[in-house]
């Protein structure tokens, strides 16, 4: 399921789109000075800290973690012992950081915030991706990300074994109920989108029932998203349109719909998705 290609953040992407966000996070935490650190460490002093794992999971964000410290002082040395995508255990030594103790103390919380958030997303994504192993289903993320964290959270999804859906509103056409209502119909919305959007942009339509699925397919939608349909409806939609066209059909799954057992609601939900997509048998 997960690609064996080495995953890391492109340095050009990091410079253009990541460094400014990291600096904003640091400025949020240090508006004028780190008064505590400056009180007890008035002079530069070299030191070493260890990054230890406190919980089993999948690591994501090691480069981001390191970059926080090198933005504060480019002489800081980070020695990683794991890479993004590695499965780690509680107690594992993940990295050693050497440098000015003032830098280590001032940057610690920001660096850990990114690493913990990204690793949590990668860990959860890996758990869902494992449920889909052996199927033809591609696990996609959404645009429902934490503000100013999208580049980090979508990267973490890929590290965990998922794939990215559109990155932002400029990345592709996604016609939802309000767009369709404004246009007048599914067919009209697709026609208007095709006339306006560059030809390289795919047109995706969010469908709430089988009639909308049929209309979207007939109008030439590139991708059809099934919005919170029952497993039976989903299976019928996928089976019918796999026979009729090459359109890609996506399943948008709402965890709230299948709370038969609160302790296992996520597994039940995604397991149903896996079963419903197995239309070959």
Phi, psi and omega in degrees: 000310184271135180293145179272358178300139179296130182255123171206168183274127179302132184297330177290316176301319181298314182297317185282323192239348185250315185304318181295325178291321177295320179295321177297320179295319178294320179292329176296323183274335180231084184289326176229311177200161171273091189296326181292310181296317181294333179290320185262347180230073182291339181237156177296139179210128182284143179206174181225137175232154178249140175262112183249143179277132181256354183203144176299144178171196179246129183277136172211135177105019180297320179292323178295316176306311182294322185295328177304316182287320182287338173291327177283326179201111184296346179277353180297136181251124177246124179249103181275145176247355175224167177232163179304134181101345179288142172272128186238162182241154177305130180097347180296143173274116186266325182194162172237137181239125180243135178166191178300125183301328179297321178293317181297319180287320183286329183264351188304309187293318180296316180298317180291324178302314178294313183297317182292316180298312183293321180291325177297317179294316180297322180294314179294318179300318179299321181295323178285318180301325179293328177294333184265358180301136181092349177258175177262013183279135174258127181275121182246154175264189180233183176265007181275067184255165175292133180308134181066014178239006189300315183297327180283317184288322178289326173298318180296325176300315179296321178298324182282350178112004176265180176235157181272133168281197182299144184283319179206186185293341179272354190274342182178166180268126174228106183272115179254183186303320181291323176295317181296319178297320180293324181282329179115333179191167176299313182300314181295320180297318179294318179299316180294320179294320180293325179289327187267314188285150174303147186296341179281349179277129175284151179250118181248142182234131176271119185245137183258349180206173185292330178295319178293323177299314180298316181293319180296318179294316180295329181276356174092026176299140179283323182223137177242124177259127179269112188268098173055040174282162175289159177305321180294317178295319181297314181296320178296317180296315181294313182299315183295315187271346169291328178283329188266334186206178177259009180301141175277135180245125180253149177249116174268115188253129178256114183301334185290341187282341189234051182271056177293324179222108184304332182288338186229024188298324181291316181296317178301315183299308183287331176294321177297321178299316179300312182298318185292333180276349180279078184261002183284331185278000000 
